[in-house]
Amino acid sequence: MDFTFNDYASFKLDNDEIIKMIESKNDVAIRFKHVYDVLEYVYNLRVNNEEIEPSLLEIFEFGFDYLFDQVEQINNLITEYYGSINELNKHAKTVNLLLYVEDYLNEAPENHKQEYQELLDRIYDHIKKGEDAPMELFGILNDLNYKSFGDDFQSSLEIFSIIAYELDLLDDDDEYIVG
């Protein structure tokens, strides 16, 4: 398990600029705040040689994998389309939409994956043109989510918001992040 904590420490160093975005509750990175807060909580338990419950270790591993993949995607978007974090942030709504669609695509029932992929392709078409995605695509995502999952689905981000709440990690100005 130490390798995971060492990997996490290295990951933070390697992605310092994005980690600072998360800590500052930046437009794109705000969606990861509760994941990051929970990871930091568990990581600090480890650093302080405190006992860590097995369930928290599983949460840490899942959260780290999730955050790693999301940060990798952000880095790819910067490299391929935006050139800088500042430029990426100018298109925060479109970037977040893209990341949400990818999250749901990964969890979607097989009979709905194609619709999510088509929506993802439409978003990338706008990104490639240097445009923001039109608001109608947000509505399409909402409709597709309801059709695919109904009201019962909780995203990874929602689950981490609940975990952060249960660990008493929410700041006074924090809200549950829904997505």
C-alpha positions as CSV (number, residue, x, y, z in Angstrom):
1,M,0.0,0.0,0.0
2,D,2.9,2.4,0.6
3,F,3.6,2.4,-3.2
4,T,0.1,4.0,-3.7
5,F,0.9,6.7,-1.2
6,N,4.3,7.3,-2.8
7,D,2.7,7.4,-6.2
8,Y,0.2,9.9,-4.9
9,A,2.9,12.1,-3.5
10,S,4.8,11.9,-6.9
11,F,1.5,12.6,-8.7
12,K,1.0,15.8,-6.7
13,L,4.5,17.0,-7.5
14,D,4.2,16.2,-11.2
15,N,0.9,18.0,-11.5
16,D,1.5,20.9,-9.1
17,E,-0.2,23.4,-11.3
18,I,-3.4,21.4,-11.6
19,I,-3.3,20.6,-7.8
20,K,-3.1,24.3,-7.1
21,M,-6.2,24.8,-9.3
22,I,-8.1,22.2,-7.2
23,E,-7.0,23.8,-4.0
24,S,-8.1,27.3,-5.2
25,K,-11.5,25.9,-6.3
26,N,-10.8,26.9,-9.9
27,D,-13.6,26.6,-12.4
28,V,-12.5,23.4,-14.1
29,A,-10.9,21.9,-11.0
30,I,-13.8,22.6,-8.5
31,R,-15.3,19.3,-9.6
32,F,-12.4,17.4,-8.0
33,K,-12.3,19.3,-4.7
34,H,-14.1,16.6,-2.6
35,V,-12.1,13.8,-4.2
36,Y,-8.9,15.7,-3.5
37,D,-10.0,16.6,0.1
38,V,-10.7,12.9,0.9
39,L,-7.4,11.8,-0.7
40,E,-5.5,14.4,1.4
41,Y,-7.3,13.3,4.5
42,V,-6.3,9.7,4.1
43,Y,-2.8,10.6,2.9
44,N,-2.3,12.8,6.0
45,L,-3.4,9.9,8.2
46,R,-0.6,7.8,6.6
47,V,2.0,10.6,6.9
48,N,1.1,10.9,10.6
49,N,1.3,7.1,11.0
50,E,-2.3,7.0,12.2
51,E,-4.5,3.9,11.8
52,I,-6.3,3.8,8.5
53,E,-9.5,1.8,8.2
54,P,-9.5,-0.7,5.3
55,S,-12.5,1.0,3.7
56,L,-10.6,4.3,3.6
57,L,-7.7,2.6,1.9
58,E,-10.2,1.3,-0.8
59,I,-11.7,4.8,-1.1
60,F,-8.2,6.2,-1.4
61,E,-7.2,3.8,-4.2
62,F,-10.4,4.4,-6.1
63,G,-10.2,8.2,-5.7
64,F,-6.5,8.3,-6.7
65,D,-7.2,6.3,-9.8
66,Y,-10.1,8.6,-10.6
67,L,-8.2,11.8,-10.0
68,F,-5.2,10.5,-11.9
69,D,-7.3,9.7,-15.0
70,Q,-9.1,13.1,-14.8
71,V,-5.9,15.1,-14.5
72,E,-4.4,13.1,-17.3
73,Q,-7.4,14.1,-19.5
74,I,-7.0,17.7,-18.5
75,N,-3.3,17.6,-19.4
76,N,-4.2,16.1,-22.8
77,L,-6.8,18.8,-23.4
78,I,-4.2,21.4,-22.6
79,T,-1.6,19.8,-24.9
80,E,-3.9,19.1,-27.8
81,Y,-6.3,22.0,-27.8
82,Y,-5.8,24.8,-25.3
83,G,-2.0,25.3,-24.8
84,S,-2.3,26.5,-21.2
85,I,-4.3,26.1,-18.1
86,N,-5.5,29.7,-18.4
87,E,-6.9,29.0,-21.9
88,L,-8.5,25.8,-20.6
89,N,-10.2,27.7,-17.8
90,K,-11.7,30.1,-20.4
91,H,-13.7,27.1,-21.6
92,A,-14.4,25.6,-18.2
93,K,-18.1,24.8,-18.9
94,T,-17.2,23.0,-22.1
95,V,-14.3,21.1,-20.4
96,N,-16.5,20.1,-17.5
97,L,-19.2,19.0,-19.8
98,L,-16.7,16.8,-21.6
99,L,-15.4,15.3,-18.4
100,Y,-19.0,14.6,-17.1
101,V,-19.9,12.9,-20.4
102,E,-16.8,10.8,-20.1
103,D,-17.7,9.9,-16.5
104,Y,-21.2,8.8,-17.5
105,L,-20.0,7.0,-20.7
106,N,-17.8,4.8,-18.5
107,E,-20.8,3.9,-16.3
108,A,-23.5,3.8,-18.9
109,P,-25.5,0.7,-19.7
110,E,-24.2,-0.9,-22.9
111,N,-27.4,0.1,-24.8
112,H,-26.7,3.8,-24.2
113,K,-22.9,4.0,-24.7
114,Q,-23.3,4.9,-28.3
115,E,-25.4,8.0,-27.5
116,Y,-22.9,9.2,-24.9
117,Q,-20.1,8.7,-27.5
118,E,-22.0,10.7,-30.1
119,L,-22.5,13.5,-27.5
120,L,-18.8,13.3,-26.7
121,D,-17.9,13.6,-30.4
122,R,-20.1,16.7,-30.7
123,I,-18.3,18.3,-27.8
124,Y,-14.9,17.5,-29.3
125,D,-16.1,19.1,-32.6
126,H,-16.7,22.4,-30.8
127,I,-13.4,22.1,-28.9
128,K,-11.5,21.5,-32.1
129,K,-13.1,24.7,-33.6
130,G,-12.1,26.7,-30.5
131,E,-15.7,27.1,-29.5
132,D,-17.6,26.4,-26.4
133,A,-20.3,23.7,-26.5
134,P,-23.8,25.1,-26.9
135,M,-26.1,25.0,-23.8
136,E,-28.4,22.5,-25.6
137,L,-25.7,19.8,-25.2
138,F,-26.0,20.1,-21.4
139,G,-29.8,19.4,-21.8
140,I,-29.0,16.4,-24.0
141,L,-26.7,15.1,-21.3
142,N,-29.4,15.5,-18.6
143,D,-31.9,13.7,-20.7
144,L,-29.5,11.0,-21.6
145,N,-28.6,10.5,-17.9
146,Y,-32.2,10.2,-16.9
147,K,-32.9,7.8,-19.7
148,S,-29.8,5.7,-18.8
149,F,-29.8,5.8,-15.0
150,G,-33.1,7.3,-13.8
151,D,-33.0,9.1,-10.5
152,D,-31.0,6.4,-8.6
153,F,-27.5,6.9,-10.0
154,Q,-24.7,8.7,-8.0
155,S,-21.6,9.7,-9.9
156,S,-18.1,9.3,-8.4
157,L,-18.1,13.0,-7.7
158,E,-21.4,12.8,-5.7
159,I,-20.1,9.8,-3.8
160,F,-16.9,11.7,-2.8
161,S,-19.0,14.7,-1.8
162,I,-20.9,12.4,0.6
163,I,-17.7,10.9,1.9
164,A,-16.2,14.4,2.5
165,Y,-19.3,15.3,4.4
166,E,-19.2,12.2,6.5
167,L,-15.5,12.8,7.3
168,D,-16.4,16.4,8.2
169,L,-14.1,17.8,5.5
170,L,-16.5,20.3,3.9
171,D,-15.7,24.0,4.4
172,D,-18.5,26.4,5.3
173,D,-18.7,27.5,1.7
174,D,-18.6,24.0,0.2
175,E,-21.6,22.6,-1.5
176,Y,-22.2,19.1,-2.6
177,I,-20.8,18.7,-6.1
178,V,-23.4,17.1,-8.3
179,G,-22.3,15.5,-11.5
